[in-house]
Amino acid sequence: MKVLGAVARSMGLEAPGFRSPPRLVGVDRSVRRRRSTTGAAAPAVVSVRVRDRPWPAVLADMVEGVVVANGLVAPEADRARSALWESVAGSVTPAADAAGTERRVA
């Protein structure tokens, strides 16, 4: 969701990329850090399994992915989670269509 990236950036955090599904078999969420060729920090990629999961669980993994990608700990992690959840409150549109076909999350 682009809104999560925008909120992360507004808080001075790195906005990770999102994709689906994770490359690792049997996991619902993974965080991968890409290598930078310039030596600068490369953005992380949060992969979330969408298929056959409740949408709130997918959102939870995306929110937590932003927290993990930025290496946040309390109390910063709690503030970030609150702001990220507030930004997606009421988002009930799943990232999969009625046929269950997965789509790219972001």
N, C-alpha and C positions, 0 to 999 in steps of 0.2 A: 504494500500500500504506500502510495506516494506521500500520504499525509504523515505517516510515521517518520519518514525521512525528513520531511519539512520540519516537523516538531523537533526531531533530534538536532538538526542543524541550528534551529532557533535557540536551542539550549547550549550551543557551542560543542555539541557532540558530533562524532563521525556518523554519517548516515550510511549504514551498510546497504549492499545490494540484496535483493530478495529473489529467490528462485524456488522452483518446485519441480520435482521432488528432490529430497536429499540424495546424494550419490551413495551414501552408506545404506546398505540393506538393513531393514528392521529398526530404523530410528525415525522418530517424528520430526526432530530438528537437529541440524548440525550447523556449526559456525566454522567457516574456512577463511583463513587469512591468506590473501594473495601475496606473492612476492613482487616487490617493486624493482624495476630495472634501474631506477635512479637513486635508490637508497632511501627515498622518502617512504613514509608509512603508506601502505596500500590499503584501500578500504576492504573491510571484511565482507563476506557473502554469507547470508543466513539462508539456509535451505530448509523449507518446511513442507512436510507431507500434508496435502490438502484432502486427497481422496479418502472417503469413508471416515471422516472425522467431523465432529461438530464444529461449526464455525467459531464459537468462542474459544475452543482449544487451539485452533489455528491462530487466532488473534493473540492468544496468550503466548504462544511460541514466538510469534513475531516481535511482540513487546519485549519478551525476555531476551530474544536475540539481539536487540539493540543494546540492552543493558550489558550483556556478555561481551558483545563486540567492542564495547567501549571500556571494558574492565572496571565497571563501576562497583563500588561497595557502599554500604550504608554510611551516611544518610543520603548520599547523592543518588544511589540506586533507587531508593524509595521515592525521591522527588521525581526522578526520570520516569519511573513506572507510573506514578500518578498522572503526570502530564501526558504520557503516551496513551494511557487508558482513557483519559478525558477526551483526547483527540479522536478516538475511535468509538466512543460511547454511542450506542444506537446503530452501529454498523452491523447490519444483519444480512448483507448481501454476500453470499458465499462466493469463493473464487472458482467454483466449479459450476457448470451448467446443470440442468435437470438430468441430463444423460450421464452425469458423473465424469465427464471428460475434464481432465486437469488443464488448467491454464496457467500461464506465468503469473505469479503473485503480484509482481510490481510491474 
